Amino acid sequence: MKIVDKIKDKQEEQWQLGDVVESESGNRGIIIRDDTDDCVIMPITGDHAYQTSQSYGDYEIDVLQQNKSLLWHKVNAKLVTE
């Protein structure tokens, strides 16, 4: 698996399922829906990578994005699995 740059110019962030986001500490996560249908940021780098118990979530993407305590922002990348 690798992360590939996909955005040519920066626009206002609009999160979607599958987007890669980065925390202020440099860890990256991916926005997914968990088994309870909540939108969550599942870490894909760092100490808790791929541990859903360490995900940060809310029911809707817009509520998740507006949660100022999370300190995550969208990065110019796309997760590619092979």
KABEL-V101010 format. One record per pair of residues at least 24 apart in sequence whose C-alpha atoms are under 10 Angstrom apart, sorted by the first residue. I is the first residue (numbers start at 1). J is the second residue. Records with the same first field share a line. If there is no record, write none. Layout:
BEGIN
I=J / J
END
This chain:
BEGIN
1=79 / 80 / 81 / 82
2=77 / 78 / 79 / 80 / 81 / 82
3=76 / 77 / 78 / 79 / 80 / 81
4=76 / 77 / 78 / 79 / 80
5=75 / 76 / 77 / 78 / 79
6=75 / 76 / 77 / 78 / 79
7=75 / 76 / 77 / 78
8=76
9=76
10=75 / 76
12=74
13=65 / 73 / 74 / 75
14=61 / 62 / 65 / 73 / 74
15=61 / 62 / 64 / 65 / 73 / 74
16=61 / 62 / 65 / 74
17=41 / 61
18=78 / 79
19=74 / 75 / 76 / 77 / 78 / 79
20=44 / 72 / 73 / 74 / 75 / 76 / 77 / 78 / 79
21=71 / 72 / 73 / 74 / 75 / 76 / 77 / 78
22=71 / 72 / 73 / 74 / 75 / 76
23=70 / 71 / 72 / 73 / 74 / 75
24=70 / 71 / 72 / 73
25=71 / 72
26=72
27=72
28=72 / 73 / 74 / 75
29=55 / 56 / 72 / 73 / 74 / 75 / 79
30=55 / 74 / 78 / 79
31=55 / 56 / 57 / 61 / 64 / 74
32=57 / 61
33=57 / 58 / 59 / 60 / 61
34=59
38=64
39=63 / 64 / 65
40=64 / 65
41=65 / 70 / 72
44=79
END
